[in-house]
Amino acid sequence: MSERHTALRSMHDLGLAAWFGGSLMGALGVNGAATQINDSTQRLPVASAGWARWTPVNAAAIGAHLIGGVGELATESPRVIAQSGVARMSVAKTALTVAALAVTGYSRLLGMRLEKAGGPSVEGTTEPNPQTPANVASCQRQMKMLQWAVPALTGAMVVVTAYMGEQQKPGQVLRGLLGRAGGLASAPKTMGKVAALGMAKRHMAMSGR
């Protein structure tokens, strides 16, 4: 069996790159540019149209990333089990992925609500003005926070992925395997010491010392 998994790695990396880059560009570019439109009733529709065009691409990118990530985890499962530290980073990356998916999904739900709002007067995509309806302003305030949460979480995933790539270096693999083996070897000794200590305490209690 080949040890190369170029297709899976490419799907994982390109999908994550598009997810991170698209969310960051949208927050800075699409939402930022909308504030420059003179007609305050056109700012939200224009930004919403931009996000709507990006959504199918973003969904495909996320899907590619997840397929690649699951495939990589399956192919690397022996190393996850045998090399110290790999399982811990895999759990951290999974937690970040779940959080990023949840925030992305909820952000899209808010975006759909803003699309249906029509063309209310707003200061910007995520900034209401005194004439903005209360329900629209509420969605905007939530979106203002979430628009930065997605690139923050996906950016953290990029960092964790880079760290996990370092763990695949031969020296790191060797140290991780030795560390796991050492931990397993020392476990019986440690358990024996704990058992001996417990027996000694019981003996002292029975002898009245």
Secondary structure, DSSP 8 states (H G I E B T S, - for coil): --S--HHHHHHHHHHHHHHHHHHHHIIIIIHHHHTT-SSTTTHHHHHHHHHHHHHHHHHHHHHHHHHHHHHHHHHTHHHHHHSTTHHHHHHHHHHHHHHHHHHHHHHHHHHHHHHHT-S--BSSSS-B-TTS-HHHHHHHHHHHHHHHHHHHHHHHHHHHHHHHHHTTSHHHHHHHHHHHHHHHHHHHHHHHHHHHHHHHHHHHHHTT-
